[in-house]
């Protein structure tokens, strides 16, 4: 005979609704302990207290009851919700949703406005300070950038002092080359040769100096340069495999420590004549660009500039090895090219002047992706763009601008290899971007000008063609110039046969940046600047007075965001 339940005024609680999912799955009662219930603690299970969303339509489509509806009622049919919104023929219709990519969203928040009213600018001691402009976001930034203060010199000794790292013991200074037993060393060297070197040239036919000059020198003469190669390869590989991030930072720190020790132990003239030093600086410069793209790569750039100048002063013509002469020449051109392309964005003081390129040949250089003459024109445009308003309205200035326009129009970039279409198209894209850059920097053009809109559309079409052919080297700078000059009131449609690429301009720019994530471009920094410029242009549409500050459109919106930026 069943035992009678004791009478009680309180209702009997048979089941809990707030128990953990682990206990519910095991079909046992949960004591609802926090943060871990007693059953899960006793058995060592993970206590899952998350909530699960249930949809009535999904249950009804499967012929199941939704919760307790119609189950615990005395009249089950009365408790079931009628599926009035379901079709009578039992056919379900699903809405199609577009595929979401990493480049699909650009978010603008109320905090964005503060980013355009407060600009980070370097102070005299090299630190960053927050500046609040009065009339426009770029007022004090332009004044800072146009000051006539010469750049701080970096002798070999001062360059060593900039690298604030402890010196390794002498026994570990020159022995950082990984041993042959280290499988990662051979992996990283192979990765550098097979993956990184092809990314340094727009040509599919010509050999890149990163392979033909730097690798033989590192293998035969410089363990320190070889270690720099492995550090660079690990840094680039860490973009796709985060397990190499720690190794890249460790190898990079070891190279900097060894370089600092070697600089402090040698005479300045000996350091200037040592090809190992400038090669290591080049690899460290590229390492910092790939890693963070902050002011550290500029430190290597300025240090190399002073070493190369000192080498020209103390050179006695005793260096007869043609390979070493060519290696020095390539390193010098690499640093000068980084300086020119970076300054097109920020307009800061030059490290290598435009006279460096004045006597260069007109043939397209594969690793430059254009002719040296075009680099010379870009350098002149940037230097003239730093002129104050009082000089811009003079007849001499307008004559110089017209001369540069004529030089760009008549510029012919010869490609030695007839079948090298990739290099030819990359050079033409850079020339087109240079014409757009000149009009924006020197003639105060902005996206509202019809000529600018047409040129941006042509640029994006040419870049789309190169991306479709999987040619990614040399398009970073043209893409940046076209992106920051997009008109927010007009979204361009890009005709292309690539079904995976977006057809509208902003989405296409982000799509191309996503494609460039495997290149040597620091995509994170480049995308950040482009998005901020877009947000600033969008916000300008709600302002009554546009472009009322000093400087042109490029100086107000682009330059203040691009300090220490690399665009090679």
Phi, psi and omega in degrees: 000128184293145181284138181285137179290134178297139181288142179205146180281336181281144179292148180279126180264110183267323183226154177251146179261347186247017177289163182287155181292333179296314179292323178295323177292328178275354179061044175232162183282135180261135178276000175060031176291150181237140000277350179233131181287164185296320181295316180292323178293322181293319183267352180078023180272161174280124183275108184263109182252015180288158179265143179249125179279136179237137182248127183298321182298323180293319179293315182294326179293336178265002181076022181254155177283143180266107182066230179262008183297117177077007182257311182265003179277152176290339178236088187303322185292334179285336183274346183279130178289134181289130178282067186291334185267005177268143177293150185288338182269014177060030177255129180264138179246129182244137177284143177272134180246142179290154179287131183266126180248174178292341183257018189276339187233142169230110185266135175242125181241174180291341177284347181295326182299324180293329180293335181261357173250357177225119186241137175279125178229143180288140176267184183294333180268010176091353180276162179266136178234150178273125182244131178254103182294159181268307184263325182210162182298344187248008188301302181288331177297319179292320178297320178296317186286331184268004179295151183273010180294124181291155179296149181294126182289150179233092172284169178305324180289316180291327176298321178293324180289333178295324180281088186281076179225149178293146181279135177289156170301152184300332180291340183250006184290312187251014180246034183267001177293125180300144181288165181295337180284346179280110183294330180295328181297311179293324178297315182290323177295317177296321179296320179297315184289317188272333185250313186282314183303316177298337180282351183268001184223140176276353182263143176266357186246317185281146178284142179271140178299336178297335177257316186283336182248310188287317183296311178300321179295317182294319182291321187269331192230345191218097172299328180293319176294324177296320177295325176295323178296314180294323177295317179297317179296318179295323179295316179291321180293333181292346176296323181257337180230099186296345180296338181271358183297311181296320179295321179297314180295321179294314179295319178297320179294321179295320179295316180296320178298316180293320178296318179297318179295319181292324177295322183283339184265350186246156175289150185300318181293324177292321178296319182295331181268358181271113181295336181298322183296312184289328176293317179296320177298320178298313181293323177292324177300312179293326176301313183290328177295314180292325186286293184234337183056049177248199187290351182293326179290333177289330175298314177296323180297312181290323176297318178295323179303313182289325177294320180291324175295318179295325179296321178295328181286320186264356182295131180249008181078017182277350181274103184257352180287115183296326179295318179292323177298317178293325178295314177301317182296318179296315180299319179298315179294324181296313181295320180295323179292318176300320181296314183295311185292325177292322182286342175298332180276315189259336180068028182279180181300138181288145172266315172248123183286169181292339179295342179298328186259359189294330184256017183276154180290166184269351181293148178293132176265124186303317183280340172284329184078011180194188177270151176299333178297322177295321177297321178299316180297318178299319179296320179294320178300315182295318180293322178289329178294342179276356178292145180286170182301330182292337179267337186291336183262006179278156179294323180297320179295315181295325177294319179295321178296316179297325178294319178293321177300316179295320179296320178292319182296319183269001183292127176244118182260102184280137176247121186293323180271118185298321184275004183275073182291327182298314179293320181296316180290322178296321178294321179293323178296319179292323178296317178298319178293326178295321177297318177295318180298319180299314183294325181284324185274321186257333181249012174058034176283154179218174185301340180286345179285134183299320179300318179296316180299318179294320181292322176297318179298316178297320179298313181296324178295318179292320178295322178298322178295318179293320179296321179297329177273005180064033174261106186249343181284131176090002182255359182297312181291312176302322178296319179297314181298316179294322184293316183285348178254019176290138177275118182294341180274354182220118179260120185281142172262129185257111177288123181202156182266351179285112184289340184275344183269139176295155182261352181256150197300305185297316178296324179293321178299314179293324176298316180292321176298322176297322176295327182280001182297337177267002180270193178268003177282137174280092188295322183299315180292317181296316180295321180301316180293315181299315181295322179293323176295317177299316180296322179295320179293321177297319180292329180296334180295339180263001180262147180284319183251110179259144175055042180266003179266177179288153178087167181270187184301317181295318182290329182280320189254328188262305188303318182297342183264355195245024179298133178059038182260139176255135181233021178279000000 
